Amino acid sequence: GGDGIKIAAALLAKNVGGGLNYVAVCGCLGAGPDSVAAGLCVDNVAALVYFPVTSMLASRYGDLEEADANDDEGGVGEVDGEKEEATSPVESLSNAFALGAVLTCLGRLVGGGVSSSFPFLRDLSLPATTLLSVAFATYYPAGTFLSTFAR
């Protein structure tokens, strides 16, 4: 039916950013539930073909040598030449939940504001939250956000 182009767009978004993007694009474009399910089935069948073929083609080549783990030029756990203190798993998890809650609230504010300004668009809170999360992760790579406050 008319959902074909919507599902194609959602599958392209899924290849770029995963299942969350697929759901967000389907929701924003208003794809029907039957079309969403059919799109997931097509994606799963394509993956059943793609991954074994890719593995077979890659098996012709040997593994790359691993990089030296004892590199003296600022390894993992160092920020600007200083040793970074390890955080406990509980602290890391609570920080992740807090950051997720803040980004979700901001995404709902931004997405809801855009949706109310343009009535032909559906709820954009999920794509807005995804955009904010990607922007945050790009600006603050793993392990650098909380270390900026520790100085």
DAGICOR-V77984 format. One record per helix or strand of 3 or more residues. SS is the DSSP state (a for helix, b for strand). FROM is the first residue (numbers start at 1). LEN is the number of residues. If there is no record, write none. Layout:
SS/FROM/LEN, SS/FROM/LEN
This chain:
a/4/14, a/19/11, a/33/26, a/89/29, a/125/15, a/145/5
